[in-house]
């Protein structure tokens, strides 16, 4: 499905034909393709809509700076274009920040919320820290960045035992435009929705890997504490891309989305 926006056409990958729609929002510098295994598993029960963020995957981008709030506007446009709101929303990493903003800005479009390895704010030094990340994303080759990404994304055990799946994610990263990656870094540096978390009305499940040092458990704790009645689950021996590394958690996600946890 293509969704027209002022910044360009957005791509939405659709899996399954269930009566309940779920929008999944991907991490930084990847695409909706990262969700393919989970989407296939959930597709028997749900219609899974995997949005490519602007400049990522097969979504267009006008080359201008953007904010997390604008990524949330894009997500809202995708929900409305599909005609299925309100929907369950699952966001991981950057997608989790986008999902937070979406739930705040468009509460009528979000039924239930899953936030994996995410935060509403990267801390007091976030602007400069993410500006440095942006400079690296734009100046280094994609291949040069892989060792850093792999240790950040996955535990040592996962990289050793599931090399094919790790390589699948690497290939998505390699295909991502470096300048869109840099622009998304700048967007994350400018994001702070900490105070507005109390306005989220969707039942929320927060997941985080205990070895995640990109958005550590302390950030997940703050996220869960700020959202009314949110539930937090710590995933052992897991790093930043928890919902890729831990397929055994998918049934927990499905249960939360259907409200049967």
Secondary structure, 3 states (H helix, E strand, C coil): CEEEECCEEEEEEEECCCCEEEEEECCCCCCHHHHHHHHHHHCCCEEEEEECCCCCCCCCCCCCCCCHHHHHHHHHHHHHHHCCCCEEEEEECHHHHHHHHHHHHCHHHEEEEEEECCCCECCCCHHHHHHHHHHHHHHCCCHHHHHHHHHHHCCHHHHHHCHHHHHHHHHHHHCCCHHHHHHHHHHHHCCECCHHHHHCCCEEEEEEECCCCCCCHHHHHHHHHHCCCCEEEEECCCCCCHHHHCHHHHHHHHHHHHCCC
